[in-house]
C-alpha cells in the first residue's frame, strides 16, 4: 500500500556541530483500521514525542513552531520541531535501540555533518541505516517549502522596521513573492553563505568560522555561563560600549575624513587593552560585546557578498538567531545603514529547522 | 563594523623611562643640520622623521691643460684627481618605544642647532597625548596630520623609492620572505591597515584614495580579548603564546562535525567550522596558548576574508597589509597570508612592507615638506645607515638589545637625478635585474658572503692608499671595515634584511659603507694609472684593426671587447696577474681567451651586422683602462664608421674600477685628440656620452671580482639617458661586463637587438655556469617579431 518513502514514522534529521534538529510529522488522519495495524513501537514513538515538550534533560520541542494541519504526501497532520545538543547523540541512538526503531523498517533521512559522523553508530548500535543528504540541498529545499506553506496562516518571513529604535522598532511580515536571487546566510555554529538563483540553482559563496558557536564559546570562557539562553540573557543586560572602542573614543566624534559615525565600533574589545577598563567591565558587558562583535562581522561579510553577487535581499537563518532579537535587529540595522538602504535583511520564523525539513522532504521524495 | 586607522591604543608604555642613556650619535644622526621634523606616535612605538644634509667627500677628475706635449711623457697621469666636499640631502627616520620619548626629546633639544624649524608634524593615536610634552620640550608647534592620509602618503613613497619594498610571506621556505620588484606603476592598490581595528583603503593615485571599508575585529580585538582570556597583558606575549598553542583544542573543525567522512567528501578536515566552538562547555579548562592561537586564527582569517571580498569588489589584486598587528611579526604575516590564499584561491597576493612601521612618519614628514616637494626627487635607501628588516644589529645600543624594543633606523639619500625605467625593456613590470637570488640560494649566498669577507682587507688597504694625504684615513678605513663586516654578519643571519640579497646589493652596501667613512673612490688612483697606460696603446690597437679585412676586423673587435673586459681590478684572478706583472698586456689577454671565442659564437651577430647599420647603439661600459679604451672605443669607432650613432653610458658615480661618466669624458677627449673619427662624432653629436644615474650613495653598481655596474638597466636609471635612448631611436643595446651582463640583466628581455658579453673572471661562478675561468659569455638576442 505504502511506498517505502511514506512508511511511518516520518522524520527529518539535521545533525549540526552543536545542535541536532529533528522534525517529526504526526499524522492526524489515522483511520481506525490504521490505528489497529499500527505497531506498538510506532505508536509509542508518536505518543512520546507529541505528549512531551521536553525529552530527557536537554531535548526540547519548540511548541510555538508547530505547523498545524499540514498536508504532506496526501496525509494531514502536524509538523513538530525538536532540538537537542549534538553531544547527546549517543543517548539518542541508544533510545532508538531501546525503542526498537529498526523493527519499523523505516529510513532515517539525515543531513548535516553528523549524518556522516554518526552513521556508523546508527548502524552498529541502533541497527539503523541512515540516508545521508547534502546539507545545502536540504537547507534550500526546506526554506522554500516552509515559506510556501506559511506559518499557521501567518507569514513565515519577516523584517524589522526602525531596528535601531527600541520604541519604534517593529517586526513586520514579509512576503517572498520574488525569492530570487537571494542571499542565504545560515548561522549555526559557523556560518555558510549561499547565493540562490532558483530552486535548483545555487552556490555556496563563502562562510566564516565566526558564528553562533563562537559567540557561545567565547561567552562561556568570558562569563562562565552554561547555556545559550543564559548568554543571551546576560547580553541583554550588558553595555558593549564599555568593552569596545568606538570611533568617537578615538576621534572624539565622527571621523569625517572617512564618513564614519562616532557610534560605530572601531575596535571590538579594543577597550580591553587597558587594565583599568578590563577591571571595570561586567560579565554582562562582555557577553553583549561578544554578541555585537560576532553579529556585526556576519553582517559585514553578508553585505560584501551581496554586493559582489549583486543580490539585494538577504535572508538570515540558523539557530544563532533563536530568541536573539538583539542580533536580528543589529543585522537589520547594519545592513540597511552600510548599504545606504540598498539591502534588506529578512528573517524566518523556523530559523534553524530548514535542514531537517529538507531531509524530511527528501524522505517523502517531495521535489 | 566601522574602522579607524589609529595604531593601537592601550599602550603598555605609559610610564616614561627617563633613566636610559642613549647612544646618541649612533641614532639621531646629523641632528645639527636637521630641519623639518615629523613624529608618529602609535600605541607603543614612536617614529621620528627629519630632513638633514650630509657633507661627504667626492672624488673629482679634471683634465690637465694639454697645450704642451708633456702629457705624452711616460709617467705622467692622464688627468688629475681631487677629493672635494659635497652636500647631499638625507631623510632620517628613527623608531623607538614610547617609553623613551622624553629622553629622546631631551636629546634632540640639546643637539638641535638649526632654529629655523618652528613646527613639527604629528600623527598617530598618541599625538594628542604627547602634544604638550613635545611642544614644551622642543619648543615646536605641533601640527596634527590625519592618520590615514599620512599612512598612504608614506606607503606611496616607499613603494616608489625602494625597489624591493614589498614582500610575500612564504611558509616553509627559507627564508620566509619573498621580495617583489615593485611594479613601475604602483597604483591602484588596496591597503589593509590592521591597527586596533581594520581600515581598508583603495589608493588610486598619489592624491586620491578612498576608505572602502573596514572591520572592528583587528589588533585591538586580539589584544583586548586575548588579555581577558589569558590574563596576558602584552601584545607580544600574546603572540608568543599563540605561536605555541594548538587551536584545534578550542576550535570546532570540519572533522569534528563530519567525523572521518570529510575525506570522502573532499572536505579539508582541518578547516575551522566554528572558532571557539569547542569552548562552549562549562566542564573543560583550556590552555592560554590554545586560546591565544584560536583567537589569532579567528582574527587573521576574518581580516583575510574581508580583504579578499573588498579586493574582489574593487577588482584589485595587490593588497598591502600594515598596522601594528602585522608589524614584523612572522606569526601574523603567516596567518594573514594563509587566509588570503584560502579565501582568494590564490588570486590575491598578501603583500607586506619592509618599512611598514615608518609609513605614518614618512607621510607626516612629506605633508610638512610639501613646499620643498620631496616627491619630485628620487630617494634611495642607504644600507649603511638603515637597520634593515627585523635587524638586531648588535653594534647599535647593545644595552637595549635585551629590552623588547630597540632603536630602528632608516636613512634615505636624495638622488641627484630622477631615475626611471629603460624604455627599451620589453616588460618593465616583470624586469628582475638580478640573475641569482642569494636570499634563495643558500650555497651561493655562503660563497659570496665569504668572498666579500675575504676581500675586505684588500678594500681597506686600497681605501687607505687612495687618500695618502689624509691623516685619519687608516682610522676611518678601520671603522669602515667594522661597519661592513657587521653588515655582512647581519646578512648571514638575515639575508632578507634589505630586500632580496644579491651580489649587487652586497656591492651597494659596501659602497654605502665606504661613503659613510669618506672613501668616495678607493680605486681612483688605480683607474688613473690604467687609463694612462691604455691611452698610450690606443693608436697601435686601432692601426692593427684597420689593417684587417672586414670579417677579421669584426672578430677582432669582439675579441678586443672581451679581452678588455679581462682587465678588471675587481676580479681577484686578474688582479693577481696584474699586480705581479704589469706588462701583462692586451695581447696576452687575447691569448688567454684563445679558443673560447669561436667564429661560430659571433656568427649570428656578425651576419646580422652585415645588414643595414643600426640607427643608434646604446652601450653600457664597464671598467676603466684597457676595457673602455682598447676594448670599447675601437668597437664604438667601428659602429660610427658604419653610420650608427652611439650613446656610451657610464656610471654617474664611482664604483670600484668602473669607468665613471666624468672619467669617460676625459678619456673620450684624449682619444678624440688622436682619432679623427671619434673627434668628428663627438663634434657632431653622433657619439654621446651620458651617465647612467647609478652611483653610490644611490643605488650603486659596480664590479668586484667582476666587471660590473648594473643598477643601470635595473629598475631605475637616469631620466636623461632614458629620454635620449628614446629620442635617438636606439635599436641596439650592448651590455658589457660580468656585473651588468651576467650577474644582472642576463635574462632581461629588450625590445631591440641586444648583445651581452663578458668574461667570467670568477672560478666559482664559471664552474656554476658550467665553464672554466675566463670563459666567454656572448649573448646576442633579437626580439621576437
Interface residues (C-beta under 8 A of the other chain):
Chain A: X16 X17 X18 X112 X113 X114 X116 X117 X118 X119 X188 X189 X190 X206 X208 X209 X210 X211 X212 X213 X214 X216 X217 X218 X220 X221 X222 X224 X226 X243 X244 X245 X247 X250 X251 X255 X257 X258 X259 X260 X261 X264 X265 X266 X267 X268 X269 X270 X271 X272 X273 X274 X275 X278 X286 X293 X296 X297 X299 X300 X301 X304 X305 X307 X308 X334 X338
Chain B: X1 X2 X3 X4 X6 X8 X9 X10 X43 X125 X146 X148 X149 X195 X196 X197 X199 X211 X213 X215 X216 X217 X218 X219 X220 X221 X223 X224 X225 X227 X228 X229 X233 X250 X251 X252 X254 X256 X257 X258 X259 X260 X261 X262 X265 X271 X272 X273 X274 X275 X276 X277 X278 X279 X280 X281 X282 X286 X291 X298 X301 X302 X305 X306 X309 X310 X312 X313 X343
